[in-house]
Amino acid sequence: MFLRRLDRAVEVEVIEPDPALTWASSARSAASIRQQFSNDLNVRLSQFGLQVLREPGPWLSVGGEAPDLGFVESAYLFVATTAAGAGVLRASHAVQRAADAPVVLLEAEALARRYPWLRCDDVALASLGEGGEGWFDGEAFARALARQARALGARWHTARVTGFQRDAASLRSARLADGSRVDADCFVLAAGAWSHAVGALAGVDVPVFPRRRTVFVFGCPTALPRTPLVVDPAGVWFRSEGAGFIGGWSPAALDDDPDDLPLDQPDLAQFEDRLWPALAHRVPAFEALRRTRAWDGYYEVHPLDHNALVGPHPDCANLLLACGFSGHGLQHAAGVGRGVAEWIVHGRYTSLDLSPLSVERVAAGRAFVERAII
Ligand SMILES: Cc1cc2nc3c(=O)[nH]c(=O)nc-3n(C[C@H](O)[C@H](O)[C@H](O)COP(=O)(O)OP(=O)(O)OC[C@H]3O[C@@H](n4cnc5c(N)ncnc54)[C@H](O)[C@@H]3O)c2cc1C
């Protein structure tokens, strides 16, 4: 979409085997957006995402009609229970304030006054967004981007990429499962959790792997006001969703996080053993919660630092990556899409410098440091 917007002379072909987005992470996401990152670039990527979500009209209208992205503006609340955790929140807060993100730090007493339903006696510090955060309809957002791209003249191929034709330095064409071939001067690999597999077809290593994450839906017999998206140091998160709640758990260690677990088979023991005890600890009323359903999807995990890989691949001159978002990709989709378009048209980033997310950092073992990974 951004590419056609920037330069109508560039012809864009989108290859997507699953237009219904059955397995796409974009349609299985918790679809939330925050400015509470510890790295300035991530804050600014979210700020551009926020601009598009708050006012989609100028970016995503087709035939004068702006899409309904279901954006609910509501806070994230990060909780720390140790001095070290409080130190991270303070350092992140300084970065966020420098980027004009309206985030405040709250001591336990102030937190308890604000959220009487929250257990605060073990809280060392909390960080709260006072605007510019919330959640939206991830599938509607992905469809709106696609609809806009089509309206601007991008062509769609409903087929899987099964291989590439390449010479020593670069790719010539993509082979599709329907037997057709798409020739191009430049290729963008944005296959989400399947990026390692598609990279292998192009003969390059793309360290991005499918790691299942489950979103559990539950209700609470005690009426609670709408909650922020609470991120607890026990590795769990929850937030209001309609009249109930959703929440999930992420493993702290990569060895507890296998690749390719089947989707649509949520691990209910995870809810009983990991999520519920932590939820009931943080919100005593959740002791009596009732789980109603669950869904899962793949985080597209980049294990080095859990942040996106964006830009040209060092082993293939005309292959750009836009993948590896590791669980915060929807909110950064607009900023990365815009940046990749700039790189293709101008050979450099012109609005936000995405070079800290470059693929070279993988071989150099140089992590992009972000402390607020969920
Ligand atoms: C449970 C969960 C919660 C999340 N919560 C949040 C959140 O709160 N906020 C946030 O910002 N992000 C969140 N994320 C992450 C976010 O959803 C992803 O980062 C984002 O959707 C990635 O978008 P994508 O287009 O790169 O990948 P996808 O949406 O997965 O799309 C990749 C596409 O590649 C296609 N593909 C696969 N193989 C091939 C092939 N061989 N040829 C051609 N195409 C192929 C697939 O069909 C698919 O449609 C969450 C993810 C999950 C799973």
The ligand as an SDF file (V2000), in Angstrom:
LIG
                    3D

 53 58  0  0  0  0  0  0  0  0999 V2000
   -1.7590  -14.4680   20.0900 C   0  0  0  0  0  0  0  0  0  0  0  0
   -1.0860  -13.2720   19.4680 C   0  0  0  0  0  0  0  0  0  0  0  0
   -1.1960  -12.0300   20.0690 C   0  0  0  0  0  0  0  0  0  0  0  0
   -0.5810  -10.9170   19.4840 C   0  0  0  0  0  0  0  0  0  0  0  0
   -0.7710   -9.6820   20.0550 N   0  0  0  0  0  0  0  0  0  0  0  0
   -0.2820   -8.5810   19.4320 C   0  0  0  0  0  0  0  0  0  0  0  0
   -0.5880   -7.2900   19.9270 C   0  0  0  0  0  0  0  0  0  0  0  0
   -1.2740   -7.1440   20.9320 O   0  0  0  0  0  0  0  0  0  0  0  0
   -0.0870   -6.2210   19.2480 N   0  0  0  0  0  0  0  0  0  0  0  0
    0.6840   -6.3610   18.1220 C   0  0  0  0  0  0  0  0  0  0  0  0
    1.1180   -5.3520   17.5620 O   0  0  0  0  0  0  0  0  0  0  0  0
    0.9930   -7.5860   17.6330 N   0  0  0  0  0  0  0  0  0  0  0  0
    0.5180   -8.6870   18.2560 C   0  0  0  0  0  0  0  0  0  0  0  0
    0.7910   -9.9270   17.7650 N   0  0  0  0  0  0  0  0  0  0  0  0
    1.7360  -10.0480   16.6380 C   0  0  0  0  0  0  0  0  0  0  0  0
    1.0860   -9.6470   15.3220 C   0  0  0  0  0  0  0  0  0  0  0  0
   -0.1560  -10.2720   15.1880 O   0  0  0  0  0  0  0  0  0  0  0  0
    2.0500  -10.0330   14.1970 C   0  0  0  0  0  0  0  0  0  0  0  0
    3.3100   -9.4610   14.4640 O   0  0  0  0  0  0  0  0  0  0  0  0
    1.5420   -9.5210   12.8430 C   0  0  0  0  0  0  0  0  0  0  0  0
    0.2160   -9.8890   12.6550 O   0  0  0  0  0  0  0  0  0  0  0  0
    2.4380  -10.0740   11.7410 C   0  0  0  0  0  0  0  0  0  0  0  0
    1.8630   -9.7050   10.5130 O   0  0  0  0  0  0  0  0  0  0  0  0
    2.4490  -10.3470    9.1800 P   0  0  0  0  0  0  0  0  0  0  0  0
    1.6200   -9.7990    8.0660 O   0  0  0  0  0  0  0  0  0  0  0  0
    3.9070  -10.1730    9.1660 O   0  0  0  0  0  0  0  0  0  0  0  0
    2.1720  -11.9230    9.3640 O   0  0  0  0  0  0  0  0  0  0  0  0
    0.8140  -12.7390    9.1130 P   0  0  0  0  0  0  0  0  0  0  0  0
   -0.3790  -11.9260    9.4630 O   0  0  0  0  0  0  0  0  0  0  0  0
    0.9930  -14.0480    9.8130 O   0  0  0  0  0  0  0  0  0  0  0  0
    0.8230  -12.9560    7.5610 O   0  0  0  0  0  0  0  0  0  0  0  0
    1.8080  -13.7770    6.9590 C   0  0  0  0  0  0  0  0  0  0  0  0
    1.2310  -14.2950    5.6800 C   0  0  0  0  0  0  0  0  0  0  0  0
    2.2460  -15.0270    4.9840 O   0  0  0  0  0  0  0  0  0  0  0  0
    1.5800  -15.9630    4.2030 C   0  0  0  0  0  0  0  0  0  0  0  0
    2.4720  -17.0430    3.7630 N   0  0  0  0  0  0  0  0  0  0  0  0
    2.9440  -18.0900    4.4900 C   0  0  0  0  0  0  0  0  0  0  0  0
    3.6760  -18.9060    3.7130 N   0  0  0  0  0  0  0  0  0  0  0  0
    3.6720  -18.3600    2.4720 C   0  0  0  0  0  0  0  0  0  0  0  0
    4.2550  -18.7590    1.2300 C   0  0  0  0  0  0  0  0  0  0  0  0
    4.9840  -19.8840    1.0830 N   0  0  0  0  0  0  0  0  0  0  0  0
    3.9910  -17.9870    0.1320 N   0  0  0  0  0  0  0  0  0  0  0  0
    3.2800  -16.8380    0.2400 C   0  0  0  0  0  0  0  0  0  0  0  0
    2.7210  -16.4380    1.3940 N   0  0  0  0  0  0  0  0  0  0  0  0
    2.9090  -17.1820    2.4910 C   0  0  0  0  0  0  0  0  0  0  0  0
    0.4790  -16.4900    5.1090 C   0  0  0  0  0  0  0  0  0  0  0  0
   -0.5910  -17.0440    4.3510 O   0  0  0  0  0  0  0  0  0  0  0  0
    0.0810  -15.2600    5.9050 C   0  0  0  0  0  0  0  0  0  0  0  0
   -1.1380  -14.7040    5.4720 O   0  0  0  0  0  0  0  0  0  0  0  0
    0.1810  -11.0650   18.3010 C   0  0  0  0  0  0  0  0  0  0  0  0
    0.2960  -12.3160   17.6940 C   0  0  0  0  0  0  0  0  0  0  0  0
   -0.3390  -13.4120   18.2590 C   0  0  0  0  0  0  0  0  0  0  0  0
   -0.2330  -14.7500   17.5910 C   0  0  0  0  0  0  0  0  0  0  0  0
  1  2  1  0
  2  3  1  0
  2 52  2  0
  3  4  2  0
  4  5  1  0
  4 50  1  0
  5  6  2  0
  6  7  1  0
  6 13  1  0
  7  8  2  0
  7  9  1  0
  9 10  1  0
 10 11  2  0
 10 12  1  0
 12 13  2  0
 13 14  1  0
 14 15  1  0
 14 50  1  0
 15 16  1  0
 16 17  1  0
 16 18  1  0
 18 19  1  0
 18 20  1  0
 20 21  1  0
 20 22  1  0
 22 23  1  0
 23 24  1  0
 24 25  2  0
 24 26  1  0
 24 27  1  0
 27 28  1  0
 28 29  2  0
 28 30  1  0
 28 31  1  0
 31 32  1  0
 32 33  1  0
 33 34  1  0
 33 48  1  0
 34 35  1  0
 35 36  1  0
 35 46  1  0
 36 37  1  0
 36 45  1  0
 37 38  2  0
 38 39  1  0
 39 40  1  0
 39 45  2  0
 40 41  1  0
 40 42  2  0
 42 43  1  0
 43 44  2  0
 44 45  1  0
 46 47  1  0
 46 48  1  0
 48 49  1  0
 50 51  2  0
 51 52  1  0
 52 53  1  0
M  END
$$$$
